[in-house]
Amino acid sequence: MKRFIKAGLVVALAGAGLAQAATELVIATVNNGHMIEMQKLTPIFEKANPDIKLKWVTLEEGTLRQRVTTDIATKGGQFDVMTIGLYETPIWSKKGWLKPIATDAAYDTDDLLPAIRSGLSLDGKLFAAPFYGESSMLMYRKDLADKAGIKIAEQPTWAQVREFAAKAHDPKAGVYGMCLRGKPGWGDNMAFLTTLVNTHGGQWFDMQWKPQIDTKPWKDAINFYVDIMKNYGPPGASANSFNENLALFNEGKCAMWVDATIAASFISDPKQSKVADKVAYAQAPVAVTPKGANWLWSWNLAIPASSTKDAAAQTFIKWATSKDYIKLVAKETGWNTVPTGTRKSTYATPEFQKVAKFADAEKKAIDSANPNDSTLPKSPYVGVQYAAIPEFQAIGVAVGQQMSAALAGKVTVDEALKTAQTAAEREMKKAGYYK
């Protein structure tokens, strides 16, 4: 009897030891649909990796940026895995704030889409693993284009787009010719407007880091934007960003919309969109040059250099960004819900192609975006719809406020650009880029 009790005690103690040995990973992430789905699959990961427990800290995008930036800059050690963007990755990897992702043959780095892989790499090493990616493209009502007798090219010009907007614009019927972002913010209106400036031949900074906001390409681009939106946009466009335009499009109120490729899965879903069967896709419109006409973004998982749980973090990241993870999501909730924009193999899967009519246009947009060569004049920065320097967030916000004011008619385009130029110069001089 004593032996049995002792044996039982040994087993219990061994079990307690195993429980104590489990590594807890604290993961900071953003509160969007793909990440919430990943959290739901936690039990599957933990069952396959009983020595690792996942603890999620889910935050709004703005709060997430503040929390992880503060933590990594101060080596706070609050998080073992961070969800970061394509903007932060090159800045932080150069500063030595991130650990390289230890990929192996099974992970198949060559399967990652080249544009995304390049944006997350430094000296040939991956410093963040992409969870999902996106570009931007033109989404439009084919029924309205047919009615107007207009055929939209695979990559139309902005002049052609304006012509369609004029013909399709019918406010009495509740249809607006063009929906575009107007809400101020470096990731809101300036994400779109930077691509419009790029394709008009402009850039944020020249090779001496001097702001270029008061140049002709910016004037041409912003004047075009204000003109098309004042004539053919919905009322109150200066307050609209992605979600507001998505709601308008799904209600059948937009003839066209240029925005994130991720929107395609929503507007083509009959459960969400009244015009799901009438949507078609084209590449983002071009003006003077195709360079930088469409943006590039991804949400990625990364390990702070201060992490003491590197092995467990590597295991989790490789699982969450693998080909097998995408298959797991497809099995659990369907191929129309998988995170896209990261792997060639996703686009090569017949089941995905069958449900994602936008797949070819999305992949082409992502493949064509090049963060290392996104402007007609040579630029010193990495990034298509942003400049990957720490000062850009403040500059982008200040400029976005001026562009939104111009759209709302509170200031002229020239006034907005002049004020924006002054603000950008002040920030860059203060940071020591030039005197």
C-alpha positions as CSV (number, residue, x, y, z in Angstrom):
1,M,0.0,0.0,0.0
2,K,2.8,2.4,0.9
3,R,4.6,1.5,-2.3
4,F,1.4,2.4,-4.3
5,I,1.1,5.7,-2.5
6,K,4.8,6.5,-3.1
7,A,4.4,5.5,-6.8
8,G,1.4,7.7,-7.1
9,L,3.2,10.6,-5.5
10,V,6.1,10.2,-7.9
11,V,3.8,10.3,-10.9
12,A,2.0,13.3,-9.5
13,L,5.3,15.1,-8.8
14,A,6.5,14.2,-12.3
15,G,3.3,15.6,-13.8
16,A,3.7,18.8,-11.8
17,G,7.3,19.1,-13.0
18,L,6.1,18.8,-16.6
19,A,3.4,21.5,-16.1
20,Q,6.0,23.8,-14.6
21,A,8.4,23.2,-17.5
22,A,5.9,24.5,-20.1
23,T,7.2,27.7,-21.6
24,E,4.6,30.5,-21.7
25,L,4.8,32.7,-24.8
26,V,3.3,36.1,-24.5
27,I,2.1,37.2,-28.0
28,A,1.2,40.8,-28.8
29,T,-1.2,41.0,-31.8
30,V,-3.7,43.2,-33.6
31,N,-7.5,42.6,-33.3
32,N,-8.3,41.7,-36.9
33,G,-10.1,38.7,-38.2
34,H,-7.1,36.6,-39.3
35,M,-5.4,37.0,-35.9
36,I,-8.6,36.2,-34.0
37,E,-8.9,33.0,-36.0
38,M,-5.2,32.2,-35.1
39,Q,-6.1,32.5,-31.4
40,K,-9.0,30.1,-31.8
41,L,-6.6,27.5,-33.1
42,T,-4.4,27.8,-30.0
43,P,-5.6,24.4,-28.6
44,I,-4.4,22.6,-31.8
45,F,-0.9,24.2,-31.4
46,E,-0.7,23.5,-27.7
47,K,-1.7,19.8,-28.2
48,A,1.1,19.4,-30.8
49,N,3.5,21.3,-28.6
50,P,2.6,20.4,-24.9
51,D,5.7,22.2,-23.6
52,I,4.5,25.6,-24.9
53,K,1.5,27.6,-23.7
54,L,0.3,30.7,-25.6
55,K,-0.9,33.9,-23.9
56,W,-2.5,36.4,-26.2
57,V,-2.4,40.2,-25.7
58,T,-4.8,41.5,-28.4
59,L,-4.9,45.3,-29.1
60,E,-6.2,47.9,-31.5
61,E,-3.7,48.7,-34.2
62,G,-2.6,52.1,-32.8
63,T,-2.3,50.8,-29.3
64,L,-0.4,47.7,-30.5
65,R,2.2,49.9,-32.3
66,Q,2.7,52.1,-29.2
67,R,3.1,49.1,-26.8
68,V,5.4,47.0,-28.9
69,T,7.6,50.0,-30.0
70,T,8.0,51.1,-26.3
71,D,8.7,47.5,-25.2
72,I,11.3,46.7,-27.9
73,A,13.1,50.2,-27.6
74,T,13.4,49.9,-23.8
75,K,14.1,46.1,-23.9
76,G,11.1,45.7,-21.6
77,G,10.7,42.0,-22.3
78,Q,6.9,42.1,-22.0
79,F,6.4,40.2,-25.2
80,D,8.0,37.1,-26.6
81,V,6.4,37.4,-30.0
82,M,5.3,40.6,-31.6
83,T,3.0,41.3,-34.5
84,I,4.7,44.1,-36.5
85,G,4.2,45.6,-39.9
86,L,6.3,45.9,-43.1
87,Y,7.1,49.5,-41.9
88,E,8.8,48.5,-38.6
89,T,10.7,45.4,-39.8
90,P,13.5,47.1,-41.8
91,I,14.0,49.8,-39.1
92,W,14.1,47.4,-36.2
93,S,16.2,44.8,-37.9
94,K,18.9,47.4,-38.8
95,K,18.9,48.5,-35.1
96,G,19.5,44.9,-34.0
97,W,16.2,44.8,-32.2
98,L,14.9,41.6,-33.8
99,K,16.2,38.0,-33.9
100,P,16.4,36.3,-37.3
101,I,13.8,33.7,-38.1
102,A,15.4,30.3,-38.0
103,T,13.8,28.8,-41.1
104,D,14.4,25.2,-42.3
105,A,13.7,23.3,-45.5
106,A,10.2,22.3,-44.3
107,Y,9.3,26.0,-43.8
108,D,10.2,26.6,-47.5
109,T,11.2,30.3,-47.5
110,D,11.3,30.1,-51.3
111,D,7.5,29.7,-51.3
112,L,7.1,33.2,-49.8
113,L,6.1,35.9,-52.3
114,P,9.3,37.7,-53.4
115,A,8.1,41.2,-52.7
116,I,7.0,40.3,-49.1
117,R,10.1,38.2,-48.4
118,S,12.4,41.1,-49.6
119,G,10.7,43.6,-47.4
120,L,11.2,41.5,-44.3
121,S,14.8,40.5,-45.0
122,L,18.2,42.1,-44.2
123,D,21.5,40.6,-45.6
124,G,19.6,37.6,-46.8
125,K,18.1,36.7,-43.4
126,L,14.4,36.9,-42.6
127,F,13.7,39.0,-39.5
128,A,9.9,38.7,-39.4
129,A,7.7,35.9,-40.8
130,P,4.6,37.1,-42.8
131,F,1.2,36.1,-41.5
132,Y,-0.8,37.8,-44.3
133,G,0.1,40.4,-47.0
134,E,-1.7,42.8,-49.2
135,S,-1.3,45.3,-52.0
136,S,-3.8,47.7,-53.4
137,M,-5.9,47.4,-56.6
138,L,-9.0,48.8,-58.4
139,M,-12.3,47.2,-57.4
140,Y,-15.2,48.2,-59.6
141,R,-18.8,47.4,-60.6
142,K,-18.6,45.6,-64.0
143,D,-22.4,46.1,-64.5
144,L,-22.0,49.9,-64.3
145,A,-18.9,49.8,-66.6
146,D,-20.9,47.7,-69.2
147,K,-23.8,50.2,-68.9
148,A,-21.5,53.1,-69.5
149,G,-19.9,51.3,-72.5
150,I,-16.5,51.4,-70.8
151,K,-14.0,48.5,-70.8
152,I,-11.6,48.7,-67.9
153,A,-8.0,47.7,-68.9
154,E,-6.0,45.3,-66.7
155,Q,-4.1,48.3,-65.6
156,P,-6.0,51.5,-66.5
157,T,-4.8,55.1,-66.4
158,W,-6.2,57.5,-63.9
159,A,-7.5,59.5,-66.8
160,Q,-9.6,56.5,-67.9
161,V,-10.7,55.9,-64.4
162,R,-11.9,59.5,-64.1
163,E,-13.9,59.1,-67.3
164,F,-15.7,56.0,-65.9
165,A,-16.3,57.9,-62.6
166,A,-18.0,60.7,-64.5
167,K,-20.3,58.4,-66.4
168,A,-21.2,56.1,-63.4
169,H,-21.8,59.0,-60.9
170,D,-25.5,59.1,-60.1
171,P,-26.1,60.5,-56.6
172,K,-29.9,60.4,-57.1
173,A,-29.7,56.6,-57.5
174,G,-27.3,56.5,-54.6
175,V,-24.2,55.6,-56.6
176,Y,-21.0,57.6,-56.4
177,G,-18.4,57.4,-59.2
178,M,-15.3,57.0,-57.0
179,C,-14.7,56.0,-53.3
180,L,-11.2,56.8,-51.9
181,R,-9.7,57.3,-48.4
182,G,-10.0,60.8,-46.9
183,K,-9.5,60.2,-43.2
184,P,-6.2,61.7,-42.0
185,G,-3.4,59.3,-41.0
186,W,-0.1,57.9,-42.3
187,G,-1.8,54.5,-42.6
188,D,-5.2,56.0,-43.7
189,N,-5.4,58.6,-46.4
190,M,-1.6,58.8,-46.9
191,A,-1.3,55.1,-47.7
192,F,-3.4,55.7,-50.8
193,L,-2.2,59.2,-51.6
194,T,1.5,58.2,-51.5
195,T,0.8,55.6,-54.3
196,L,-1.0,58.4,-56.2
197,V,2.0,60.7,-55.8
198,N,4.4,57.9,-56.7
199,T,2.6,57.2,-60.0
200,H,2.6,60.9,-60.8
201,G,6.4,60.8,-60.5
202,G,6.8,62.1,-57.0
203,Q,8.5,61.0,-53.8
204,W,8.6,61.8,-50.1
205,F,12.3,62.7,-49.9
206,D,15.1,63.2,-52.4
207,M,18.6,61.6,-52.0
208,Q,19.6,64.4,-49.6
209,W,16.5,63.6,-47.4
210,K,14.9,66.9,-48.3
211,P,11.0,66.7,-48.3
212,Q,9.5,67.0,-51.8
213,I,5.9,67.8,-50.9
214,D,5.7,71.2,-52.6
215,T,6.9,69.7,-56.0
216,K,4.9,69.4,-59.3
217,P,4.1,65.7,-58.9
218,W,2.5,66.2,-55.5
219,K,0.5,69.2,-56.9
220,D,-0.6,67.2,-59.9
221,A,-1.6,64.2,-57.7
222,I,-3.4,66.0,-55.0
223,N,-5.2,68.3,-57.4
224,F,-6.4,65.3,-59.3
225,Y,-7.5,63.6,-56.1
226,V,-9.5,66.6,-54.7
227,D,-11.1,67.1,-58.2
228,I,-12.3,63.5,-58.7
229,M,-13.6,63.3,-55.1
230,K,-15.3,66.6,-55.1
231,N,-17.1,65.9,-58.4
232,Y,-17.7,62.1,-58.1
233,G,-17.1,61.1,-54.5
234,P,-19.6,60.4,-51.7
235,P,-20.5,63.2,-49.2
236,G,-18.1,63.5,-46.2
237,A,-15.3,61.6,-47.9
238,S,-12.7,63.4,-45.8
239,A,-13.8,61.2,-42.9
240,N,-13.7,57.9,-44.8
241,S,-11.0,55.3,-44.5
242,F,-11.0,51.5,-45.3
243,N,-14.0,50.5,-43.2
244,E,-16.3,53.3,-44.2
245,N,-15.5,52.8,-47.9
246,L,-16.0,49.0,-47.5
247,A,-19.5,49.6,-46.1
248,L,-20.3,52.0,-48.9
249,F,-19.1,49.5,-51.6
250,N,-21.0,46.6,-50.0
251,E,-24.2,48.7,-50.1
252,G,-23.8,49.3,-53.8
253,K,-22.9,52.9,-53.4
254,C,-19.4,52.9,-55.1
255,A,-18.8,52.5,-58.8
256,M,-15.1,52.1,-58.1
257,W,-12.8,51.9,-55.1
258,V,-9.0,51.8,-55.0
259,D,-7.8,50.2,-51.7
260,A,-6.3,47.1,-50.0
261,T,-6.6,43.8,-51.9
262,I,-7.8,42.2,-48.6
263,A,-11.1,44.0,-49.3
264,A,-11.8,41.7,-52.2
265,S,-12.8,38.8,-50.0
266,F,-15.4,40.9,-48.3
267,I,-17.0,42.6,-51.3
268,S,-17.2,39.3,-53.2
269,D,-18.9,37.6,-50.3
270,P,-22.8,37.5,-50.8
271,K,-23.3,37.4,-47.0
272,Q,-21.7,40.8,-46.7
273,S,-22.0,42.5,-50.1
274,K,-25.2,43.4,-52.1
275,V,-23.1,43.6,-55.3
276,A,-20.9,40.5,-54.8
277,D,-21.8,39.1,-58.2
278,K,-21.1,42.4,-60.0
279,V,-17.5,43.1,-58.9
280,A,-14.5,43.0,-61.1
281,Y,-10.8,43.7,-60.4
282,A,-7.9,45.6,-62.1
283,Q,-4.5,46.7,-61.1
284,A,-4.1,50.1,-59.4
285,P,-4.4,52.9,-62.0
286,V,-1.2,54.6,-63.3
287,A,-0.3,58.2,-64.4
288,V,3.3,59.1,-65.4
289,T,4.9,55.8,-64.2
290,P,3.7,52.4,-63.0
291,K,6.3,52.6,-60.2
292,G,4.8,52.7,-56.7
293,A,1.2,52.8,-58.1
294,N,0.1,50.1,-55.7
295,W,1.2,49.6,-52.1
296,L,2.7,46.7,-50.2
297,W,1.9,45.7,-46.6
298,S,2.1,42.7,-44.4
299,W,1.4,41.8,-40.8
300,N,4.3,39.7,-39.5
301,L,5.4,37.8,-36.5
302,A,8.8,38.7,-35.0
303,I,11.0,37.9,-31.9
304,P,12.5,40.8,-30.0
305,A,16.3,40.5,-29.5
306,S,15.8,40.6,-25.7
307,S,13.6,37.4,-25.7
308,T,14.7,34.6,-23.4
309,K,12.3,32.2,-25.0
310,D,13.8,32.1,-28.5
311,A,13.3,28.3,-29.2
312,A,9.6,28.3,-28.2
313,A,9.0,31.6,-30.1
314,Q,10.6,30.2,-33.3
315,T,8.5,27.0,-33.0
316,F,5.3,29.0,-32.8
317,I,6.1,31.5,-35.6
318,K,7.1,28.7,-38.0
319,W,3.8,27.0,-37.2
320,A,1.6,30.1,-37.6
321,T,3.2,31.2,-40.9
322,S,3.6,27.8,-42.5
323,K,1.9,26.2,-45.5
324,D,0.4,23.7,-43.1
325,Y,-1.2,26.5,-41.1
326,I,-3.0,27.8,-44.2
327,K,-4.3,24.3,-44.9
328,L,-5.4,24.0,-41.2
329,V,-7.5,27.2,-41.5
330,A,-9.0,26.0,-44.8
331,K,-10.0,22.7,-43.1
332,E,-11.5,24.5,-40.1
333,T,-13.3,27.4,-41.7
334,G,-12.9,27.1,-45.5
335,W,-10.5,28.3,-48.2
336,N,-12.3,31.6,-48.5
337,T,-11.0,32.5,-45.0
338,V,-7.3,31.7,-45.2
339,P,-4.7,34.5,-44.7
340,T,-3.5,35.5,-48.2
341,G,-0.7,37.5,-49.7
342,T,2.3,35.5,-48.3
343,R,2.8,32.2,-50.2
344,K,2.9,31.1,-53.8
345,S,1.5,27.7,-52.9
346,T,-1.8,29.4,-51.6
347,Y,-2.4,30.9,-55.1
348,A,-1.6,27.6,-56.8
349,T,-4.2,25.7,-54.8
350,P,-7.2,24.8,-57.0
351,E,-9.7,25.0,-54.0
352,F,-8.5,28.5,-53.2
353,Q,-8.7,29.6,-56.9
354,K,-12.2,28.3,-57.1
355,V,-13.5,30.5,-54.2
356,A,-11.2,33.5,-54.7
357,K,-12.1,35.2,-58.0
358,F,-9.7,38.0,-57.0
359,A,-6.7,35.8,-56.5
360,D,-4.9,36.5,-59.8
361,A,-5.3,40.3,-59.5
362,E,-4.2,40.3,-55.8
363,K,-1.1,38.2,-56.5
364,K,-0.1,40.3,-59.5
365,A,-0.4,43.5,-57.4
366,I,1.7,42.1,-54.6
367,D,4.3,40.7,-57.0
368,S,4.7,44.1,-58.8
369,A,5.2,46.2,-55.6
370,N,8.8,46.8,-54.9
371,P,9.6,48.7,-51.6
372,N,13.2,49.1,-52.7
373,D,12.3,50.9,-56.0
374,S,9.0,52.6,-55.7
375,T,9.6,56.0,-57.1
376,L,10.6,57.4,-60.5
377,P,13.4,59.6,-59.1
378,K,15.9,57.7,-56.9
379,S,14.9,57.8,-53.2
380,P,16.9,57.0,-50.1
381,Y,14.2,55.2,-48.3
382,V,12.6,51.7,-48.3
383,G,8.8,51.5,-48.6
384,V,6.0,52.1,-51.2
385,Q,3.3,53.9,-49.3
386,Y,5.6,55.0,-46.5
387,A,9.3,55.8,-45.8
388,A,10.8,53.3,-43.4
389,I,12.3,55.8,-41.0
390,P,11.2,56.5,-37.4
391,E,10.3,60.1,-38.2
392,F,7.8,59.1,-40.9
393,Q,4.9,58.4,-38.6
394,A,4.8,62.0,-37.3
395,I,5.3,63.4,-40.8
396,G,2.7,61.2,-42.3
397,V,0.1,62.2,-39.7
398,A,0.8,65.9,-40.2
399,V,0.7,65.7,-44.0
400,G,-2.5,63.5,-43.8
401,Q,-4.3,66.2,-41.8
402,Q,-3.5,68.8,-44.5
403,M,-4.6,66.6,-47.3
404,S,-7.9,65.8,-45.5
405,A,-8.4,69.6,-45.0
406,A,-7.9,70.2,-48.7
407,L,-10.4,67.5,-49.6
408,A,-12.9,69.0,-47.2
409,G,-12.4,72.5,-48.8
410,K,-11.0,74.0,-45.6
411,V,-7.8,75.0,-47.4
412,T,-6.6,75.1,-51.0
413,V,-4.3,72.3,-52.3
414,D,-1.4,74.8,-52.6
415,E,-1.9,75.9,-49.0
416,A,-2.1,72.3,-47.8
417,L,1.1,71.3,-49.6
418,K,3.0,74.4,-48.4
419,T,2.0,73.7,-44.7
420,A,2.8,70.0,-45.1
421,Q,6.3,70.8,-46.6
422,T,7.1,73.1,-43.7
423,A,6.1,70.5,-41.2
424,A,8.1,67.8,-42.9
425,E,11.2,70.0,-43.2
426,R,11.0,70.8,-39.5
427,E,10.8,67.1,-38.4
428,M,13.7,66.1,-40.7
429,K,16.0,69.0,-39.6
430,K,15.2,68.3,-36.0
431,A,16.2,64.6,-36.5
432,G,19.5,65.7,-38.1
433,Y,18.9,64.5,-41.7
434,Y,20.1,67.8,-43.1
435,K,20.6,71.4,-41.9
